[in-house]
Structure formats: C-alpha cells, structure tokens
Amino acid sequence: ARKFQEGLIARGYNDCGIAMLIKQRLRANEIERMDLVGSVAGSDVIIVDDMIDTAGTLCEAARELRKKGARRVFAFATHGLFSGPAIERIEASPLEEVVVTDSIKARPEVAECPRITSLSISVLLADAIRRIHQKESLNDLFNVKY
C-alpha cells in the first residue's frame, strides 16, 4: 500500500492517504464485520486486493467505505476469478470500476460488464520468463521507478 501511495504521489496526486479495512471472517466468502482504520470521508478510494472470487467481500467493503463518507470507490486486484454471483454483485454495488489483470482467462460475461477493466500482463510475464531463462534478477520488475 505504501509503494502504491508513493507512486501516486510521484505522479502528482499529493493528497493521498492510506486507510485499512480489517475484516473478521466467519468462513471463506463470509465476513462477520469490517473495521475501518483511518479516514476516507470525501476521498476517492482504491481497494487493493490480490484476488476477486465471488466479490462478496469486495462489494461489502465498497458499501462500508461509502457509509464512512468515501466519495467514489474503485478496486484493483491481480486475479479476477469472478465466480458465481460476482458480476451481478459488482453491478449492484457502489464500485465505480474494478481493474484486474488477465492472469486468469475471464468468462465471456466479464468482458460485457462495463465496470470491469482487464489489463494485459503478457509483456511483464514474458519479461519474467526471459529473465528466469537467462538467469537474470527479477528485482527490477518489482522496483518500479517513478
């Protein structure tokens, strides 16, 4: 989160804070409660996660952030599974946009959802494979220069 914040600041988004939603799970895909640490009032918020499966947690987090005063809520995740009711949940949620990578082949309905954007990571993966094959370091792939 801190590196992401630093990248935004380096691009001129100087009024950029960090908040966290701490979730207490009952079981997979089921949350007992969420607690916000920090303030989101009047802010555009980006939720960052590794994976979106059924989108239940994500959509509940977006609703919680809006209740706490967030102006707009976006989500970024590496892997978009979009299982079961995920697309319907996203469409019914306060999420403005959900951005994922194409690390997982999406079902056709995902491309039809105007709130979901998929970014290609093919060049990044090709570079990683090349570096591994040539016994080069992968560090530069993770140390983004702003």
MIDOSE-1310 file (N, C-alpha, C; in nm, 2 decimals, decimal comma, always signed):
residues 146
arkf	+0,08/-0,12/+0,00/+0,00/+0,00/+0,00/+0,09/+0,13/+0,00; +0,20/+0,12/+0,08/+0,28/+0,24/+0,09/+0,35/+0,26/-0,05; +0,40/+0,16/-0,12/+0,46/+0,18/-0,25/+0,36/+0,24/-0,35; +0,24/+0,19/-0,34/+0,13/+0,24/-0,43/+0,11/+0,39/-0,41
qegl	+0,10/+0,42/-0,28/+0,08/+0,56/-0,24/+0,20/+0,65/-0,29; +0,32/+0,60/-0,28/+0,44/+0,67/-0,32/+0,43/+0,69/-0,48; +0,38/+0,59/-0,55/+0,37/+0,60/-0,69/+0,27/+0,71/-0,73; +0,16/+0,71/-0,66/+0,05/+0,82/-0,68/+0,11/+0,96/-0,66
iarg	+0,18/+0,97/-0,54/+0,23/+1,10/-0,51/+0,34/+1,14/-0,61; +0,42/+1,05/-0,66/+0,52/+1,08/-0,76/+0,45/+1,13/-0,89; +0,33/+1,09/-0,91/+0,26/+1,13/-1,04/+0,17/+1,25/-1,01; +0,19/+1,32/-0,90/+0,12/+1,44/-0,87/-0,01/+1,44/-0,79
yndc	-0,04/+1,32/-0,74/-0,16/+1,30/-0,65/-0,11/+1,32/-0,51; -0,09/+1,45/-0,47/-0,02/+1,47/-0,34/-0,10/+1,45/-0,22; -0,23/+1,46/-0,23/-0,32/+1,45/-0,11/-0,37/+1,30/-0,11; -0,28/+1,21/-0,08/-0,31/+1,07/-0,09/-0,28/+1,00/+0,04
giam	-0,38/+0,95/+0,11/-0,36/+0,89/+0,24/-0,38/+0,74/+0,23; -0,37/+0,67/+0,34/-0,39/+0,53/+0,34/-0,48/+0,50/+0,46; -0,58/+0,41/+0,43/-0,67/+0,36/+0,53/-0,68/+0,21/+0,51; -0,72/+0,14/+0,61/-0,73/-0,01/+0,60/-0,87/-0,05/+0,65
likq	-0,92/-0,15/+0,58/-1,04/-0,22/+0,63/-1,00/-0,35/+0,69; -1,02/-0,37/+0,82/-0,98/-0,50/+0,88/-1,11/-0,59/+0,89; -1,10/-0,70/+0,82/-1,22/-0,79/+0,82/-1,21/-0,91/+0,91; -1,31/-0,94/+0,97/-1,32/-1,06/+1,06/-1,41/-1,16/+0,98
rlra	-1,35/-1,27/+0,94/-1,43/-1,37/+0,87/-1,49/-1,47/+0,96; -1,61/-1,51/+0,92/-1,67/-1,63/+0,98/-1,62/-1,76/+0,91; -1,61/-1,75/+0,77/-1,56/-1,86/+0,69/-1,53/-1,80/+0,55; -1,48/-1,88/+0,46/-1,44/-1,82/+0,33/-1,57/-1,76/+0,27
neie	-1,54/-1,64/+0,21/-1,65/-1,56/+0,14/-1,76/-1,52/+0,24; -1,74/-1,52/+0,37/-1,84/-1,47/+0,46/-1,77/-1,39/+0,57; -1,81/-1,26/+0,58/-1,75/-1,17/+0,68/-1,84/-1,14/+0,79; -1,79/-1,15/+0,91/-1,86/-1,11/+1,03/-1,87/-0,96/+1,05
rmdl	-1,76/-0,89/+1,03/-1,76/-0,75/+1,04/-1,64/-0,69/+0,98; -1,64/-0,56/+0,95/-1,53/-0,48/+0,90/-1,51/-0,36/+0,98; -1,38/-0,33/+1,01/-1,35/-0,21/+1,09/-1,25/-0,13/+1,01; -1,29/+0,00/+0,99/-1,20/+0,10/+0,92/-1,10/+0,16/+1,01
vgsv	-0,97/+0,16/+0,97/-0,87/+0,23/+1,04/-0,82/+0,34/+0,94; -0,85/+0,46/+0,98/-0,82/+0,58/+0,90/-0,95/+0,64/+0,86; -0,93/+0,75/+0,78/-1,05/+0,83/+0,74/-1,06/+0,83/+0,58; -1,18/+0,81/+0,53/-1,20/+0,81/+0,39/-1,30/+0,92/+0,35
agsd	-1,35/+1,00/+0,45/-1,45/+1,10/+0,42/-1,41/+1,19/+0,31; -1,49/+1,21/+0,21/-1,47/+1,30/+0,10/-1,36/+1,25/+0,00; -1,31/+1,13/+0,02/-1,20/+1,08/-0,07/-1,25/+0,99/-0,18; -1,17/+0,98/-0,28/-1,18/+0,87/-0,38/-1,09/+0,76/-0,32
viiv	-1,15/+0,64/-0,32/-1,08/+0,53/-0,25/-1,05/+0,42/-0,35; -0,93/+0,36/-0,34/-0,90/+0,25/-0,42/-0,87/+0,13/-0,33; -0,95/+0,02/-0,35/-0,94/-0,10/-0,27/-0,83/-0,18/-0,35; -0,73/-0,23/-0,28/-0,63/-0,31/-0,35/-0,63/-0,45/-0,29
ddmi	-0,65/-0,55/-0,37/-0,65/-0,69/-0,32/-0,58/-0,78/-0,42; -0,55/-0,90/-0,37/-0,49/-1,00/-0,46/-0,58/-1,07/-0,56; -0,71/-1,10/-0,51/-0,80/-1,18/-0,59/-0,94/-1,14/-0,56; -1,02/-1,14/-0,67/-1,17/-1,13/-0,65/-1,23/-1,26/-0,70
dtag	-1,30/-1,32/-0,60/-1,36/-1,45/-0,64/-1,51/-1,43/-0,66; -1,59/-1,43/-0,55/-1,74/-1,41/-0,57/-1,77/-1,26/-0,55; -1,67/-1,18/-0,52/-1,69/-1,03/-0,50/-1,78/-0,99/-0,38; -1,81/-1,09/-0,29/-1,89/-1,06/-0,18/-1,82/-0,96/-0,08
tlce	-1,69/-1,00/-0,05/-1,61/-0,92/+0,04/-1,59/-0,78/-0,02; -1,55/-0,78/-0,15/-1,52/-0,65/-0,22/-1,64/-0,56/-0,22; -1,76/-0,61/-0,25/-1,88/-0,52/-0,26/-1,92/-0,48/-0,12; -1,90/-0,56/-0,02/-1,93/-0,52/+0,12/-1,84/-0,41/+0,16
aare	-1,71/-0,43/+0,13/-1,61/-0,32/+0,16/-1,64/-0,19/+0,09; -1,69/-0,20/-0,03/-1,72/-0,07/-0,10/-1,84/-0,01/-0,03; -1,94/-0,08/+0,01/-2,06/-0,03/+0,08/-2,01/+0,04/+0,21; -1,93/-0,03/+0,28/-1,88/+0,02/+0,41/-1,80/+0,15/+0,39
lrkk	-1,72/+0,16/+0,29/-1,64/+0,28/+0,26/-1,73/+0,39/+0,23; -1,84/+0,37/+0,15/-1,93/+0,47/+0,11/-2,01/+0,52/+0,24; -2,04/+0,43/+0,33/-2,11/+0,47/+0,45/-2,02/+0,56/+0,54; -1,89/+0,53/+0,53/-1,79/+0,61/+0,60/-1,75/+0,74/+0,53
garr	-1,82/+0,77/+0,42/-1,80/+0,90/+0,36/-1,72/+0,91/+0,23; -1,67/+0,79/+0,18/-1,59/+0,79/+0,06/-1,68/+0,85/-0,05; -1,61/+0,93/-0,14/-1,68/+0,99/-0,25/-1,71/+0,89/-0,36; -1,60/+0,82/-0,40/-1,60/+0,72/-0,50/-1,52/+0,60/-0,46
vfaf	-1,55/+0,48/-0,50/-1,47/+0,36/-0,46/-1,44/+0,28/-0,59; -1,31/+0,25/-0,60/-1,26/+0,17/-0,71/-1,19/+0,05/-0,65; -1,17/-0,05/-0,73/-1,10/-0,17/-0,69/-0,99/-0,21/-0,79; -0,88/-0,25/-0,74/-0,77/-0,31/-0,82/-0,74/-0,44/-0,76
athg	-0,73/-0,55/-0,84/-0,69/-0,68/-0,80/-0,60/-0,75/-0,91; -0,51/-0,83/-0,87/-0,43/-0,90/-0,96/-0,51/-1,01/-1,04; -0,58/-1,09/-0,97/-0,66/-1,20/-1,03/-0,81/-1,18/-1,02; -0,87/-1,19/-1,13/-1,02/-1,17/-1,13/-1,08/-1,31/-1,17
lfsg	-1,13/-1,38/-1,06/-1,19/-1,51/-1,09/-1,34/-1,49/-1,13; -1,41/-1,40/-1,06/-1,55/-1,36/-1,09/-1,64/-1,48/-1,09; -1,63/-1,56/-0,98/-1,71/-1,68/-0,97/-1,86/-1,65/-0,93; -1,95/-1,74/-0,96/-2,09/-1,73/-0,92/-2,15/-1,60/-0,94
paie	-2,20/-1,53/-0,84/-2,27/-1,40/-0,85/-2,18/-1,28/-0,86; -2,05/-1,30/-0,88/-1,96/-1,18/-0,87/-2,00/-1,06/-0,96; -2,03/-1,09/-1,09/-2,06/-0,98/-1,18/-2,19/-0,91/-1,13; -2,29/-0,98/-1,10/-2,42/-0,92/-1,05/-2,39/-0,84/-0,93
riea	-2,31/-0,89/-0,84/-2,28/-0,81/-0,71/-2,20/-0,68/-0,75; -2,11/-0,69/-0,84/-2,04/-0,57/-0,88/-2,13/-0,47/-0,94; -2,22/-0,51/-1,03/-2,31/-0,42/-1,09/-2,41/-0,36/-1,00; -2,44/-0,43/-0,89/-2,53/-0,37/-0,79/-2,46/-0,30/-0,67
sple	-2,33/-0,29/-0,68/-2,25/-0,23/-0,57/-2,22/-0,08/-0,61; -2,17/-0,01/-0,51/-2,12/+0,13/-0,53/-1,99/+0,14/-0,60; -1,93/+0,03/-0,64/-1,80/+0,04/-0,71/-1,81/+0,11/-0,85; -1,72/+0,21/-0,87/-1,72/+0,28/-0,99/-1,66/+0,19/-1,10
evvv	-1,54/+0,13/-1,07/-1,47/+0,05/-1,16/-1,39/-0,06/-1,09; -1,37/-0,17/-1,15/-1,29/-0,28/-1,10/-1,19/-0,31/-1,20; -1,06/-0,30/-1,16/-0,95/-0,33/-1,26/-0,88/-0,45/-1,21; -0,86/-0,55/-1,31/-0,79/-0,67/-1,28/-0,69/-0,69/-1,40
tdsi	-0,60/-0,79/-1,38/-0,52/-0,83/-1,49/-0,58/-0,95/-1,56; -0,52/-0,99/-1,67/-0,56/-1,10/-1,75/-0,48/-1,23/-1,71; -0,44/-1,24/-1,58/-0,37/-1,35/-1,53/-0,45/-1,48/-1,54; -0,59/-1,46/-1,54/-0,68/-1,58/-1,54/-0,78/-1,55/-1,66
karp	-0,80/-1,65/-1,74/-0,89/-1,63/-1,85/-1,03/-1,60/-1,80; -1,09/-1,49/-1,84/-1,22/-1,45/-1,79/-1,33/-1,52/-1,87; -1,44/-1,54/-1,80/-1,56/-1,59/-1,87/-1,61/-1,48/-1,96; -1,69/-1,51/-2,06/-1,74/-1,40/-2,15/-1,82/-1,29/-2,08
evae	-1,89/-1,32/-1,98/-1,97/-1,22/-1,91/-1,89/-1,11/-1,85; -1,76/-1,14/-1,82/-1,68/-1,04/-1,76/-1,65/-0,92/-1,86; -1,63/-0,96/-1,98/-1,60/-0,86/-2,09/-1,72/-0,77/-2,11; -1,84/-0,82/-2,08/-1,96/-0,75/-2,11/-2,00/-0,65/-1,99
cpri	-1,93/-0,66/-1,88/-1,96/-0,58/-1,77/-1,88/-0,45/-1,78; -1,95/-0,33/-1,80/-1,88/-0,21/-1,82/-1,80/-0,16/-1,70; -1,82/-0,21/-1,58/-1,75/-0,17/-1,47/-1,62/-0,25/-1,45; -1,59/-0,35/-1,53/-1,47/-0,43/-1,51/-1,38/-0,40/-1,63
tsls	-1,25/-0,37/-1,59/-1,15/-0,34/-1,69/-1,04/-0,45/-1,67; -0,99/-0,51/-1,77/-0,89/-0,61/-1,76/-0,76/-0,56/-1,83; -0,65/-0,56/-1,76/-0,52/-0,51/-1,82/-0,44/-0,63/-1,85; -0,37/-0,63/-1,96/-0,28/-0,74/-2,00/-0,15/-0,73/-1,93
isvl	-0,10/-0,84/-1,88/+0,03/-0,85/-1,82/+0,12/-0,94/-1,90; +0,09/-0,96/-2,03/+0,16/-1,05/-2,11/+0,31/-1,01/-2,12; +0,33/-0,88/-2,14/+0,47/-0,83/-2,16/+0,55/-0,85/-2,03; +0,48/-0,82/-1,91/+0,55/-0,85/-1,78/+0,59/-0,99/-1,76
lada	+0,49/-1,08/-1,79/+0,52/-1,23/-1,78/+0,63/-1,27/-1,88; +0,62/-1,22/-2,00/+0,73/-1,26/-2,10/+0,86/-1,21/-2,05; +0,87/-1,09/-1,99/+1,00/-1,04/-1,94/+1,05/-1,13/-1,82; +0,95/-1,17/-1,73/+0,99/-1,25/-1,62/+1,04/-1,39/-1,67
irri	+0,98/-1,45/-1,76/+1,02/-1,58/-1,82/+1,16/-1,56/-1,88; +1,18/-1,46/-1,96/+1,31/-1,43/-2,02/+1,42/-1,42/-1,92; +1,39/-1,34/-1,81/+1,49/-1,32/-1,71/+1,53/-1,45/-1,64; +1,42/-1,53/-1,61/+1,45/-1,66/-1,54/+1,53/-1,75/-1,63
hqke	+1,50/-1,75/-1,76/+1,57/-1,84/-1,86/+1,72/-1,79/-1,87; +1,74/-1,66/-1,86/+1,87/-1,61/-1,88/+1,94/-1,59/-1,74; +1,88/-1,64/-1,64/+1,94/-1,63/-1,50/+1,97/-1,49/-1,46; +1,87/-1,40/-1,49/+1,88/-1,26/-1,45/+1,79/-1,24/-1,33
slnd	+1,81/-1,13/-1,26/+1,73/-1,09/-1,15/+1,59/-1,05/-1,19; +1,49/-1,08/-1,10/+1,36/-1,03/-1,12/+1,33/-0,91/-1,04; +1,43/-0,86/-0,96/+1,41/-0,75/-0,88/+1,36/-0,62/-0,95; +1,41/-0,60/-1,07/+1,38/-0,47/-1,14/+1,23/-0,48/-1,18
lfnv	+1,17/-0,59/-1,19/+1,03/-0,60/-1,22/+0,94/-0,55/-1,11; +0,99/-0,56/-0,99/+0,92/-0,52/-0,87/+0,95/-0,38/-0,82; +1,07/-0,33/-0,86/+1,12/-0,20/-0,81/+1,09/-0,09/-0,92; +0,96/-0,05/-0,92/+0,92/+0,04/-1,02/+0,98/+0,18/-0,99
ky	+1,04/+0,24/-1,09/+1,10/+0,37/-1,08/+0,99/+0,48/-1,12; +0,96/+0,57/-1,03/+0,86/+0,67/-1,05/+0,93/+0,80/-1,10
